[in-house]
Amino acid sequence: MKLAISGKGGVGKTTLTALLAKAFTGRGYRVLAIDADPDANLAAALGYPSPETIRPIAEMADLIEERTGARPGTVGAVFRMNPKVDDLPDKLSAEIDGIRLMRMGTVKKGGSGCVCPESTLLRALVQHLLIERTEVVLLDMEAGIEHLGRGTSEFVDRLIVVLEPGRRSIETAEKIRELAEDIRLLKLGAVGNKIRGPEDEAFLEKNVTGIPLLGFLPYRDAIIRADMESRPPFEGSEDLVSLADGMIERLLQEKAPS
């Protein structure tokens, strides 16, 4: 199963990604978690002891030059558009408790449509992850979906939009849905986070249109403290892993052939 997780900044994309990763491994799946958010903190959320030591691929200038034939930042360079990437997940991923982790990093160029060696390598890597890898792949993304494209969107089992009860979160979800439709990524789902009670659930159920709700995660002070202390959100909150597992069960049932 290949899942991309997106949403407005601060809604809890990384928390959900970590919970899903934990729940998938609990079911015996191998998991490859990809931090594709510029504000990278998935390593800490998974409990990796030294997150700062995981170097983003976009900053590996020697690797990018080796694989594309051009060094990042070179003006007018000619480079390979189909670089070799199939060995990178095994070479560059860190592992903790059965979950492998990679950091994409940010392409420091103007414009989301940048065609440069680093963006070419990252796109080729995402394509490989979604099309050819056999483990569960979880992409923790920012509100945009620039790492995806028409050539890979059909291999995403679901683009999950994380929401919190609020108009701005819903407006961002609508923009993400429009971006997804542009690349024909039509398999969407939503998860409500920071839910304080039935009123919050009812608000999202009423106002989220065009994206089916997969479930809800409650507001917890413990999750905020865990984030402040760089601890996994599932430490001491096994019920949250169970809620994520319920979402996985729904996704597996919908994916299963009838």
Backbone as JSON, one array per atom type, in Angstrom:
{
  "sequence": "MKLAISGKGGVGKTTLTALLAKAFTGRGYRVLAIDADPDANLAAALGYPSPETIRPIAEMADLIEERTGARPGTVGAVFRMNPKVDDLPDKLSAEIDGIRLMRMGTVKKGGSGCVCPESTLLRALVQHLLIERTEVVLLDMEAGIEHLGRGTSEFVDRLIVVLEPGRRSIETAEKIRELAEDIRLLKLGAVGNKIRGPEDEAFLEKNVTGIPLLGFLPYRDAIIRADMESRPPFEGSEDLVSLADGMIERLLQEKAPS",
  "N": [[0.84, -1.19, 0.0], [0.51, 2.22, -0.81], [0.69, 5.35, 0.48], [0.04, 8.82, 0.56], [0.43, 11.59, 2.64], [-1.03, 14.62, 3.4], [-1.73, 18.16, 4.0], [-2.69, 21.22, 5.75], [-0.12, 23.21, 7.3], [0.86, 22.16, 10.52], [-1.37, 20.66, 11.22], [-1.08, 18.02, 11.89], [0.08, 16.08, 10.24], [2.5, 14.64, 10.35], [2.24, 13.35, 12.8], [0.08, 11.61, 12.23], [1.29, 10.09, 10.19], [3.34, 8.8, 11.61], [1.81, 7.27, 13.41], [0.4, 5.62, 11.63], [2.55, 4.24, 10.5], [3.48, 2.81, 12.73], [1.21, 1.25, 13.24], [1.01, -0.26, 10.88], [3.4, -1.78, 11.0], [2.77, -3.22, 13.23], [0.96, -4.96, 12.15], [2.59, -6.59, 10.79], [3.7, -5.69, 8.44], [6.33, -4.49, 6.28], [7.71, -1.28, 6.41], [8.31, 1.75, 4.73], [9.04, 4.91, 5.41], [8.73, 8.16, 4.23], [10.04, 11.31, 4.52], [8.89, 14.04, 3.2], [8.41, 16.63, 3.7], [9.35, 20.0, 3.99], [9.67, 21.05, 6.58], [11.02, 19.09, 8.31], [10.32, 16.53, 10.54], [9.77, 13.92, 10.95], [11.49, 11.86, 11.65], [12.02, 12.27, 14.4], [9.42, 11.91, 15.34], [9.1, 9.23, 14.92], [10.76, 8.21, 16.75], [13.48, 8.11, 16.3], [16.79, 8.18, 17.42], [18.77, 10.16, 16.82], [17.85, 12.46, 15.03], [18.91, 14.6, 13.58], [21.08, 13.63, 12.25], [20.3, 12.41, 9.96], [20.66, 12.92, 6.73], [19.23, 15.08, 4.31], [18.26, 14.02, 1.03], [18.17, 15.85, -1.06], [20.24, 17.54, -0.44], [22.53, 16.2, -0.96], [24.96, 16.74, -2.76], [27.1, 15.5, -4.15], [26.11, 12.93, -4.65], [23.88, 13.57, -6.23], [25.14, 14.69, -8.45], [26.6, 12.48, -9.31], [24.55, 10.71, -10.08], [22.93, 12.15, -11.9], [24.62, 13.51, -13.56], [25.11, 16.19, -13.39], [25.96, 18.96, -11.33], [24.2, 20.24, -8.52], [22.84, 23.52, -8.79], [24.3, 24.29, -10.96], [24.31, 26.31, -13.75], [22.45, 26.05, -16.7], [23.15, 23.42, -17.19], [23.45, 20.18, -18.72], [21.7, 17.25, -18.04], [20.97, 13.88, -16.87], [17.69, 12.63, -17.26], [16.57, 10.37, -16.28], [17.72, 9.17, -13.82], [19.61, 6.61, -12.05], [18.06, 5.1, -9.33], [17.19, 2.97, -7.87], [18.69, 1.68, -5.93], [18.88, 3.4, -3.82], [16.91, 3.56, -1.63], [17.64, 1.38, 0.04], [20.3, 1.99, 0.58], [20.33, 4.56, 1.74], [18.46, 4.83, 3.76], [17.47, 5.18, 7.17], [16.85, 3.1, 10.05], [14.42, 2.12, 12.43], [12.93, 0.16, 14.82], [11.83, -1.56, 12.89], [10.9, 0.17, 10.96], [11.75, 1.88, 8.12], [13.38, 4.89, 7.19], [13.5, 7.8, 5.15], [14.78, 11.0, 4.2], [13.67, 13.5, 2.08], [14.14, 16.29, 1.6], [14.48, 19.76, 0.55], [14.16, 21.37, -2.58], [16.07, 23.99, -3.39], [15.22, 26.14, -5.23], [13.74, 28.61, -7.35], [10.24, 28.51, -7.92], [7.8, 25.98, -8.29], [7.83, 24.3, -10.4], [10.39, 23.63, -11.08], [12.99, 22.39, -13.11], [15.62, 20.69, -12.49], [18.77, 19.19, -11.53], [18.55, 18.12, -8.85], [15.75, 18.09, -8.31], [14.93, 16.4, -10.34], [16.15, 13.98, -9.61], [14.82, 13.49, -7.16], [12.14, 13.23, -7.99], [12.37, 10.98, -9.64], [13.06, 9.12, -7.72], [10.77, 9.08, -6.05], [8.96, 8.07, -7.9], [10.03, 5.51, -8.28], [9.69, 4.47, -5.68], [6.91, 4.39, -5.43], [6.07, 2.79, -7.53], [7.66, 0.48, -7.79], [8.63, -0.53, -5.32], [7.97, -2.95, -2.77], [7.16, -2.84, -0.15], [5.09, -1.24, 2.39], [4.62, 2.15, 1.68], [4.9, 5.32, 3.0], [4.29, 8.64, 2.51], [5.13, 11.56, 3.92], [4.02, 14.62, 3.44], [4.11, 18.14, 2.44], [1.66, 20.81, 2.22], [1.39, 21.1, -0.53], [1.67, 19.01, -3.5], [3.97, 18.47, -4.9], [5.9, 16.53, -5.25], [4.66, 14.48, -6.48], [3.22, 13.29, -9.59], [1.65, 13.1, -12.88], [2.57, 10.71, -13.91], [2.94, 9.07, -11.74], [0.77, 9.21, -10.03], [-1.3, 7.36, -10.31], [-0.44, 5.19, -8.93], [-0.62, 5.72, -6.28], [-2.28, 4.65, -3.51], [-3.94, 6.03, -1.81], [-4.46, 9.48, -1.26], [-4.14, 11.08, 1.62], [-5.69, 13.56, 3.39], [-5.03, 15.55, 6.07], [-6.98, 17.02, 8.56], [-8.03, 19.69, 10.76], [-10.56, 20.81, 13.04], [-11.76, 23.56, 11.6], [-12.05, 26.46, 9.5], [-9.91, 27.32, 7.84], [-8.31, 25.08, 7.61], [-10.03, 23.39, 6.2], [-10.29, 24.86, 3.84], [-7.67, 24.63, 2.86], [-7.64, 21.87, 2.41], [-9.43, 21.7, 0.31], [-7.99, 23.01, -1.69], [-5.87, 21.23, -1.97], [-7.28, 19.05, -2.93], [-8.04, 20.03, -5.45], [-5.51, 20.35, -6.66], [-4.76, 17.68, -6.73], [-6.67, 16.61, -8.45], [-5.82, 17.79, -10.78], [-3.65, 16.27, -11.54], [-4.87, 13.94, -11.91], [-5.22, 12.4, -9.67], [-7.36, 10.78, -7.94], [-8.1, 9.32, -5.8], [-8.83, 9.95, -2.78], [-8.75, 10.66, 0.76], [-9.79, 11.67, 4.04], [-8.66, 12.63, 7.29], [-9.69, 13.53, 10.42], [-8.13, 15.5, 12.84], [-7.04, 16.38, 16.19], [-9.45, 16.37, 17.58], [-11.96, 17.42, 19.72], [-14.37, 16.55, 20.62], [-17.8, 15.36, 20.01], [-18.95, 17.55, 18.64], [-16.9, 18.67, 17.1], [-16.37, 16.54, 15.36], [-18.84, 16.45, 14.02], [-18.78, 18.94, 12.78], [-16.72, 18.65, 10.86], [-17.73, 16.5, 9.38], [-19.93, 17.72, 8.23], [-18.86, 19.82, 6.74], [-16.7, 18.98, 5.15], [-16.4, 18.19, 1.93], [-16.5, 16.08, -0.93], [-14.32, 14.57, -0.24], [-13.88, 11.58, 1.27], [-14.27, 10.78, 4.73], [-11.98, 9.1, 6.74], [-11.6, 8.64, 9.4], [-11.1, 9.7, 12.86], [-8.86, 11.48, 15.07], [-8.21, 12.08, 18.46], [-7.86, 15.22, 20.3], [-4.96, 15.68, 22.19], [-3.13, 16.53, 25.03], [-0.87, 15.13, 25.64], [0.26, 14.42, 23.2], [1.16, 16.86, 22.25], [3.09, 17.42, 24.2], [4.8, 15.29, 23.71], [5.74, 15.98, 21.18], [7.12, 18.34, 21.78], [9.14, 17.3, 23.29], [10.47, 15.73, 21.54], [9.59, 13.08, 21.22], [8.02, 9.98, 20.21], [4.59, 10.12, 19.13], [3.08, 7.94, 19.77], [3.97, 6.84, 22.1], [2.89, 5.69, 25.11], [0.32, 6.09, 24.25], [-1.33, 4.02, 23.15], [-3.91, 3.62, 22.27], [-4.26, 5.43, 20.24], [-2.76, 4.35, 18.19], [-4.35, 2.16, 17.72], [-6.61, 3.42, 16.66], [-5.5, 4.39, 14.28], [-4.95, 1.94, 13.15], [-7.52, 1.05, 12.66], [-8.21, 2.75, 10.56], [-6.45, 1.8, 8.63], [-7.49, -0.77, 8.29], [-9.93, -0.17, 7.08], [-9.0, 0.96, 4.68], [-7.68, -1.26, 3.55], [-9.82, -3.0, 3.19], [-11.29, -1.58, 1.29], [-9.51, -1.65, -0.8], [-9.28, -4.31, -1.43], [-10.06, -6.81, -3.85], [-13.36, -7.25, -5.09]],
  "CA": [[0.0, 0.0, 0.0], [1.27, 3.46, -0.96], [-0.15, 6.43, 0.97], [0.63, 10.16, 0.67], [-0.28, 12.32, 3.68], [-0.86, 16.04, 3.17], [-2.62, 19.01, 4.79], [-2.15, 22.52, 6.18], [0.93, 23.1, 8.3], [0.47, 22.1, 11.91], [-2.6, 19.9, 11.49], [-0.75, 16.71, 12.43], [0.43, 15.11, 9.19], [3.59, 13.78, 10.82], [1.66, 12.49, 13.84], [-0.67, 10.53, 11.58], [2.24, 9.22, 9.49], [3.99, 7.96, 12.62], [0.82, 6.31, 13.92], [0.16, 4.62, 10.58], [3.75, 3.41, 10.39], [3.46, 1.9, 13.88], [0.11, 0.3, 13.07], [1.36, -1.19, 9.79], [4.39, -2.74, 11.49], [2.04, -4.11, 14.14], [0.3, -5.97, 11.33], [3.62, -7.4, 10.16], [4.16, -5.11, 7.18], [7.55, -3.69, 6.21], [7.3, 0.1, 6.17], [9.29, 2.75, 4.32], [8.46, 6.23, 5.66], [9.46, 9.19, 3.48], [9.79, 12.67, 4.98], [8.94, 14.94, 2.05], [7.99, 17.94, 4.19], [10.52, 20.82, 4.29], [9.79, 21.15, 8.03], [11.16, 17.66, 8.56], [10.43, 16.05, 11.93], [9.24, 12.56, 11.01], [12.45, 11.0, 12.36], [11.75, 12.41, 15.83], [8.1, 11.33, 15.62], [9.23, 7.78, 14.91], [11.62, 7.84, 17.85], [14.87, 7.94, 15.9], [17.55, 8.84, 18.48], [19.57, 11.32, 16.37], [17.22, 12.88, 13.77], [19.72, 15.57, 12.84], [22.12, 12.94, 11.49], [19.73, 11.9, 8.71], [20.88, 14.0, 5.77], [18.27, 15.1, 3.2], [18.82, 13.63, -0.26], [18.31, 17.05, -1.89], [21.48, 18.22, -0.09], [23.67, 15.33, -1.28], [25.41, 17.25, -4.06], [27.94, 14.51, -4.84], [25.21, 11.87, -5.14], [23.07, 14.12, -7.32], [26.01, 14.81, -9.62], [26.93, 11.13, -9.77], [23.4, 10.05, -10.7], [22.32, 12.93, -12.98], [25.66, 14.05, -14.43], [25.23, 17.64, -13.21], [25.99, 19.36, -9.93], [23.14, 21.2, -8.19], [23.21, 24.92, -8.88], [24.99, 24.57, -12.22], [23.41, 26.98, -14.68], [22.46, 25.58, -18.08], [23.76, 22.1, -17.29], [22.71, 19.06, -19.32], [21.75, 16.15, -17.08], [20.11, 12.73, -17.15], [16.33, 12.75, -16.74], [16.16, 9.09, -15.69], [18.87, 8.68, -13.04], [19.48, 5.36, -11.31], [17.65, 5.38, -7.95], [16.62, 1.79, -7.24], [19.5, 1.25, -4.79], [18.94, 4.44, -2.8], [16.18, 3.27, -0.39], [18.4, 0.49, 0.92], [21.56, 2.62, 0.95], [20.23, 5.84, 2.42], [17.42, 4.87, 4.79], [17.74, 4.82, 8.57], [15.83, 2.14, 10.48], [14.12, 2.02, 13.85], [11.78, -0.69, 15.14], [11.24, -2.13, 11.69], [10.45, 1.22, 10.05], [12.86, 2.54, 7.43], [13.07, 6.3, 7.01], [14.31, 8.61, 4.26], [14.43, 12.42, 4.12], [13.81, 14.04, 0.74], [14.73, 17.61, 1.58], [13.84, 20.79, -0.26], [14.89, 21.9, -3.73], [16.19, 25.44, -3.14], [15.16, 26.86, -6.51], [12.48, 29.32, -7.5], [9.21, 27.89, -8.74], [7.54, 24.57, -7.99], [8.03, 23.51, -11.6], [11.82, 23.61, -11.36], [13.61, 21.21, -13.71], [17.01, 20.79, -12.11], [19.25, 17.85, -11.19], [18.04, 17.61, -7.59], [14.32, 17.77, -8.42], [14.83, 15.23, -11.21], [16.48, 12.8, -8.81], [13.75, 13.24, -6.19], [10.96, 12.72, -8.69], [12.65, 9.6, -10.06], [13.04, 8.3, -6.52], [9.37, 8.89, -5.66], [8.36, 7.16, -8.88], [10.5, 4.16, -7.96], [9.08, 4.06, -4.42], [5.49, 4.12, -5.6], [5.78, 1.8, -8.57], [8.44, -0.76, -7.75], [8.88, -1.07, -3.98], [6.92, -3.89, -2.37], [6.7, -2.6, 1.21], [4.22, -0.09, 2.56], [5.32, 3.42, 1.54], [4.16, 6.45, 3.55], [4.91, 9.91, 2.14], [4.72, 12.69, 4.75], [4.22, 15.72, 2.51], [3.58, 19.44, 2.81], [0.32, 21.03, 1.67], [1.45, 20.85, -1.96], [1.92, 17.62, -3.87], [4.91, 18.63, -5.99], [6.7, 15.32, -5.46], [3.87, 13.55, -7.28], [2.95, 13.73, -10.96], [0.72, 12.25, -13.6], [3.13, 9.39, -14.15], [2.98, 8.26, -10.52], [-0.44, 9.37, -9.23], [-2.15, 6.17, -10.35], [0.1, 4.17, -8.03], [-0.92, 6.11, -4.9], [-3.55, 4.03, -3.11], [-4.79, 7.08, -1.26], [-3.9, 10.73, -0.76], [-4.86, 11.36, 2.86], [-5.62, 14.96, 3.8], [-5.27, 15.68, 7.51], [-7.74, 18.23, 8.85], [-8.46, 19.97, 12.11], [-11.82, 21.56, 12.95], [-11.52, 24.97, 11.32], [-12.29, 26.82, 8.1], [-8.67, 27.39, 7.05], [-7.91, 23.7, 7.32], [-10.91, 22.89, 5.16], [-9.93, 25.54, 2.59], [-6.45, 23.99, 2.36], [-8.01, 20.56, 1.9], [-10.05, 21.9, -0.99], [-6.91, 23.32, -2.64], [-5.15, 19.98, -2.22], [-8.14, 18.23, -3.8], [-7.95, 20.57, -6.8], [-4.19, 19.98, -7.18], [-4.77, 16.25, -6.99], [-7.47, 16.39, -9.65], [-5.03, 18.22, -11.93], [-2.77, 15.17, -11.96], [-5.75, 12.76, -11.98], [-5.15, 11.61, -8.43], [-8.75, 10.91, -7.51], [-8.33, 8.47, -4.62], [-8.55, 10.78, -1.62], [-9.4, 10.38, 2.03], [-9.51, 12.7, 5.04], [-8.61, 12.24, 8.7], [-9.84, 14.65, 11.33], [-7.21, 15.43, 13.97], [-7.26, 17.34, 17.28], [-10.89, 16.37, 17.81], [-12.25, 17.6, 21.15], [-15.65, 15.97, 21.0], [-18.75, 15.12, 18.92], [-19.21, 18.75, 17.84], [-15.82, 18.78, 16.11], [-16.62, 15.51, 14.34], [-20.0, 16.87, 13.23], [-18.35, 20.08, 11.95], [-15.98, 18.14, 9.7], [-18.64, 15.69, 8.56], [-20.83, 18.62, 7.51], [-18.17, 20.8, 5.89], [-15.74, 18.36, 4.24], [-17.13, 17.63, 0.79], [-15.67, 15.55, -2.02], [-13.24, 13.74, 0.31], [-14.46, 10.73, 2.32], [-13.58, 10.76, 6.01], [-11.53, 7.77, 7.12], [-11.63, 8.5, 10.84], [-10.75, 10.86, 13.67], [-7.9, 11.34, 16.15], [-8.58, 13.06, 19.47], [-6.89, 16.19, 20.82], [-4.28, 15.17, 23.38], [-1.98, 17.29, 25.53], [0.29, 14.24, 25.64], [0.87, 14.48, 21.87], [1.89, 18.13, 22.2], [4.28, 17.27, 25.02], [5.72, 14.38, 23.01], [6.38, 16.74, 20.11], [8.06, 19.28, 22.4], [10.25, 16.53, 23.84], [10.99, 14.9, 20.44], [9.24, 11.69, 21.46], [6.96, 9.51, 19.33], [3.24, 10.37, 19.65], [2.43, 6.7, 20.2], [4.46, 6.43, 23.41], [1.86, 5.87, 26.12], [-0.99, 6.36, 23.62], [-1.57, 2.87, 22.29], [-5.24, 3.72, 21.68], [-4.14, 6.17, 18.98], [-2.31, 3.36, 17.2], [-5.54, 1.36, 17.4], [-7.44, 4.22, 15.76], [-4.83, 4.35, 12.98], [-5.14, 0.58, 12.63], [-8.87, 1.0, 12.1], [-8.17, 3.4, 9.24], [-5.78, 0.85, 7.73], [-8.44, -1.85, 7.99], [-10.89, 0.36, 6.1], [-8.31, 1.09, 3.4], [-7.43, -2.6, 3.01], [-11.09, -3.55, 2.72], [-11.66, -0.89, 0.05], [-8.57, -2.02, -1.86], [-9.42, -5.72, -1.75], [-10.96, -7.06, -4.98], [-14.67, -7.75, -4.68]],
  "C": [[0.88, 1.24, 0.0], [0.33, 4.62, -0.59], [0.65, 7.72, 1.02], [-0.21, 10.94, 1.67], [0.02, 13.8, 3.53], [-1.83, 16.82, 4.05], [-1.93, 20.3, 5.17], [-1.1, 22.31, 7.25], [0.37, 23.08, 9.71], [-0.76, 21.27, 12.23], [-2.32, 18.51, 12.05], [-0.44, 15.65, 11.4], [1.48, 14.11, 9.69], [3.11, 12.85, 11.92], [0.92, 11.32, 13.22], [0.27, 9.57, 10.87], [2.92, 8.27, 10.47], [3.05, 6.9, 13.16], [0.53, 5.22, 12.89], [1.35, 3.69, 10.43], [3.77, 2.38, 11.52], [2.38, 0.84, 13.72], [0.41, -0.71, 11.97], [2.38, -2.22, 10.27], [3.76, -3.7, 12.48], [1.3, -5.2, 13.42], [1.31, -6.86, 10.6], [4.12, -6.89, 8.84], [5.54, -4.48, 7.34], [7.15, -2.29, 5.77], [8.49, 0.95, 5.77], [8.62, 4.11, 4.44], [9.34, 7.3, 5.02], [9.07, 10.56, 4.0], [10.0, 13.61, 3.81], [8.43, 16.33, 2.41], [9.24, 18.77, 4.5], [10.76, 21.0, 5.79], [9.9, 19.73, 8.59], [11.27, 17.34, 10.04], [9.86, 14.64, 12.07], [10.18, 11.64, 11.78], [12.21, 11.06, 13.87], [10.42, 11.76, 16.2], [8.14, 9.81, 15.63], [10.17, 7.29, 16.02], [13.07, 7.61, 17.48], [15.75, 8.76, 16.84], [18.32, 10.08, 18.06], [19.03, 11.81, 15.03], [18.1, 13.77, 12.92], [20.81, 14.9, 12.0], [21.61, 12.38, 10.16], [19.77, 13.02, 7.68], [19.84, 13.95, 4.65], [18.94, 14.78, 1.87], [19.05, 14.85, -1.15], [19.6, 17.8, -1.6], [22.72, 17.39, -0.4], [24.19, 15.66, -2.68], [26.23, 16.22, -4.83], [27.08, 13.39, -5.42], [24.41, 12.36, -6.34], [23.9, 14.23, -8.6], [26.34, 13.44, -10.19], [25.77, 10.52, -10.56], [22.83, 10.82, -11.9], [23.35, 13.45, -13.98], [25.82, 15.55, -14.33], [25.17, 17.97, -11.73], [24.87, 20.36, -9.66], [23.65, 22.63, -8.23], [23.95, 25.29, -10.15], [24.01, 25.15, -13.23], [23.57, 26.41, -16.08], [23.07, 24.21, -18.27], [22.83, 21.11, -17.99], [22.83, 17.88, -18.37], [20.75, 15.05, -17.46], [18.75, 12.9, -16.5], [15.82, 11.46, -16.11], [17.31, 8.48, -14.87], [18.57, 7.36, -12.32], [19.14, 5.69, -9.85], [17.23, 4.11, -7.19], [17.41, 1.29, -6.03], [19.46, 2.22, -3.61], [18.12, 4.12, -1.54], [16.95, 2.37, 0.56], [19.69, 1.15, 1.4], [21.39, 3.8, 1.91], [19.18, 5.89, 3.54], [17.98, 4.51, 6.15], [16.61, 3.89, 9.01], [15.68, 2.18, 11.99], [12.85, 1.2, 14.03], [11.06, -1.19, 13.89], [10.72, -1.12, 10.69], [11.67, 1.88, 9.44], [12.42, 3.96, 7.07], [14.04, 6.95, 6.05], [13.83, 10.05, 4.31], [14.69, 12.92, 2.71], [14.55, 15.36, 0.73], [14.02, 18.53, 0.61], [14.74, 21.23, -1.4], [14.91, 23.42, -3.61], [16.31, 26.2, -4.46], [13.81, 27.55, -6.59], [11.51, 28.54, -8.36], [9.06, 26.42, -8.48], [7.78, 23.69, -9.21], [9.49, 23.4, -12.01], [12.25, 22.29, -12.0], [15.11, 21.36, -13.49], [17.48, 19.41, -11.67], [18.64, 17.29, -9.91], [16.55, 17.25, -7.65], [14.1, 16.55, -9.3], [15.12, 13.95, -10.45], [15.36, 12.47, -7.83], [12.51, 12.68, -6.86], [11.17, 11.28, -9.15], [12.6, 8.66, -8.87], [11.61, 8.05, -6.07], [8.68, 7.93, -6.62], [8.77, 5.71, -8.59], [9.81, 3.64, -6.7], [7.63, 3.63, -4.62], [5.2, 2.98, -6.57], [6.45, 0.46, -8.3], [8.69, -1.33, -6.36], [7.69, -1.91, -3.53], [6.45, -3.67, -0.94], [5.68, -1.47, 1.23], [5.07, 1.17, 2.47], [4.4, 4.52, 2.05], [4.92, 7.72, 3.25], [4.32, 11.02, 3.01], [5.06, 13.96, 3.98], [3.76, 17.05, 3.11], [2.22, 19.61, 2.13], [0.28, 20.84, 0.16], [1.7, 19.39, -2.24], [2.95, 17.58, -5.01], [5.78, 17.41, -6.23], [5.96, 14.29, -6.32], [3.65, 14.13, -8.67], [2.02, 12.76, -11.64], [1.26, 10.83, -13.78], [3.13, 8.49, -12.93], [1.66, 8.27, -9.76], [-1.3, 8.11, -9.21], [-1.67, 5.08, -9.41], [-0.07, 4.53, -6.56], [-2.27, 5.5, -4.53], [-4.5, 5.05, -2.49], [-3.95, 8.31, -0.89], [-4.74, 11.12, 0.44], [-4.61, 12.81, 3.27], [-5.96, 15.04, 5.28], [-5.91, 17.05, 7.78], [-7.85, 18.43, 10.34], [-9.74, 20.79, 12.01], [-11.57, 23.05, 12.78], [-11.64, 25.25, 9.83], [-11.02, 26.81, 7.28], [-8.16, 26.01, 6.7], [-8.74, 23.11, 6.19], [-10.6, 23.55, 3.82], [-8.65, 24.94, 2.0], [-6.76, 22.63, 1.77], [-8.64, 20.67, 0.51], [-9.0, 22.21, -2.05], [-6.11, 22.07, -2.98], [-5.96, 19.08, -3.15], [-8.06, 18.71, -5.25], [-6.61, 20.24, -7.44], [-4.16, 18.5, -7.55], [-5.56, 15.93, -8.27], [-6.69, 16.78, -10.9], [-4.1, 17.12, -12.45], [-3.53, 13.83, -11.95], [-5.55, 11.81, -10.8], [-6.5, 11.77, -7.75], [-9.07, 10.09, -6.27], [-7.89, 9.22, -3.36], [-9.27, 10.26, -0.37], [-9.01, 11.47, 3.0], [-9.51, 12.08, 6.43], [-8.72, 13.5, 9.53], [-8.94, 14.48, 12.54], [-7.54, 16.53, 14.97], [-8.75, 17.51, 17.58], [-11.17, 16.42, 19.31], [-13.58, 17.01, 21.57], [-16.56, 15.81, 19.79], [-19.01, 16.34, 18.05], [-18.14, 18.94, 16.77], [-16.0, 17.76, 15.0], [-17.76, 15.94, 13.43], [-19.63, 18.02, 12.3], [-17.64, 19.59, 10.7], [-16.89, 17.32, 8.8], [-19.56, 16.56, 7.71], [-20.09, 19.42, 6.44], [-17.14, 20.21, 4.93], [-16.53, 17.68, 3.13], [-16.14, 17.14, -0.27], [-14.51, 14.71, -1.55], [-13.83, 12.88, 1.43], [-13.6, 10.73, 3.58], [-13.25, 9.33, 6.4], [-11.57, 7.56, 8.63], [-11.18, 9.77, 11.53], [-9.69, 10.48, 14.7], [-8.19, 12.43, 17.18], [-7.48, 14.06, 19.78], [-6.29, 15.62, 22.09], [-3.13, 16.09, 23.77], [-0.71, 16.45, 25.47], [1.0, 14.26, 24.29], [1.69, 15.76, 21.73], [3.17, 18.03, 23.01], [5.31, 16.36, 24.34], [6.45, 15.1, 21.9], [7.43, 17.69, 20.68], [9.31, 18.56, 22.89], [10.87, 15.58, 22.81], [10.79, 13.42, 20.73], [8.14, 11.27, 20.5], [5.58, 9.76, 19.94], [2.56, 9.11, 20.17], [2.96, 6.18, 21.53], [3.4, 6.73, 24.47], [0.49, 6.16, 25.56], [-1.32, 5.25, 22.63], [-2.95, 2.93, 21.63], [-5.21, 4.49, 20.37], [-3.65, 5.27, 17.86], [-3.49, 2.49, 16.78], [-6.46, 2.11, 16.45], [-6.83, 4.25, 14.36], [-5.0, 2.98, 12.34], [-6.54, 0.42, 12.04], [-8.96, 1.66, 10.74], [-7.52, 2.48, 8.22], [-6.73, -0.25, 7.33], [-9.45, -1.39, 6.95], [-10.24, 0.46, 4.72], [-8.07, -0.26, 2.76], [-8.71, -3.21, 2.48], [-11.52, -2.91, 1.41], [-10.76, -1.29, -1.11], [-8.77, -3.45, -2.31], [-10.39, -5.91, -2.91], [-12.27, -7.66, -4.48], [-14.98, -9.08, -5.35]]
}
